[in-house]
Amino acid sequence: MHQNPESQNALQNGAAVTSFLPHRFSVAPMLDWTDRHCRYFLRQLSRHALLYTEMVTTGAIIHGKGDYLAYSEEEHPVALQLGGSDPQQLAHCARLAEERGYDEVNLNVGCPSDRVQNGRFGACLMGEAQLVADCIKAMCDVVSIPVTVKTRIGIDDQDSYAFLCDFVGTVAEQGGCETFIIHARKAWLSGLSPKENREVPPLDYPRVYQLKRDFPQLTMSINGGIKSLEEAQAHLQHMDGVMVGREAYQNPGIMAAVDRVIFGTTGPDADPAATVRAMYPYIEQELSRGTYLGHITRHMLGLFQGVPGARQWRRHLSENAHKPGAGIQVVEQALAKVVRDR
């Protein structure tokens, strides 16, 4: 893993090694949300949280015209999440990811959308444990960075604990996977939308805790419905790591205390206003490359949740960042609406 100097110094100085395991706190891969602009922004709030890309399909990487592996060096530690089910294609993409400097490659075995199922990847792969094992092994054979799996606790009527254990056991033993991120809900492959699949199937944290007890040799993170750092700390009593999704995106202010609360670092928490100002050079650089301001600031709307002026901050950005020629002054004006009384 790429570690910043603070992490390395803390480890060398005898700090609790577990505090700097990259999976101790991570931000989930979220389609249309965790793009490179979002990740750069979140990195201003936490030095140590592991950040995931949106799911990128092997087909897009191999055949697409754009650069689907682009990211900023400042994003480390950063993991690429792949969607696919062809071992050779996945191995090819994993090798490209390692060459580009990614810290981890993750296989999506959790997305339940119809589009994903039609491509024979995502959550439907839970029903094909041997294929998943073959995919993981093919990637592990060609890279030295970690290859991990993000999955659910079951699919449709295949939701027994025995089914889950068989899946994890097969992928770990035959695929060589040592790290699993478990979304503590099953997925319904038909009848529910992707949004409903994030909310309707009930959470079953105890089942994930039991899985960790039964596979103590594996590194396991828990995901699903986690809304605060206090909840994250409670899960860490049972698990190696916590992955937070929608809450970290919609209320990114919770990330400001992650390094202190979860990783045990010293020093002040990230200041939201200072975080915005720290984005200015990046925004200016991206604007000069033709990026629209709104493509960056849409990820920053929830930063001041609960702070006086937060609504005006969101409104000003939402109404002005998309306008032709919108530049850094739009962000400065929005920020002034939050900090004027502070």
Helices and strands as residue ranges (DSSP letters): H 5-12, G 17-20, G 22-24, E 25-27, H 36-45, E 50-57, H 58-63, G 73-75, E 78-83, H 87-100, E 104-109, H 114-118, G 123-127, H 129-140, E 147-151, H 161-175, E 179-183, H 194-197, H 205-214, E 219-223, H 229-235, E 241-244, H 246-250, G 252-257, H 258-261, H 272-278, H 280-288, H 293-297, H 310-320, H 328-339
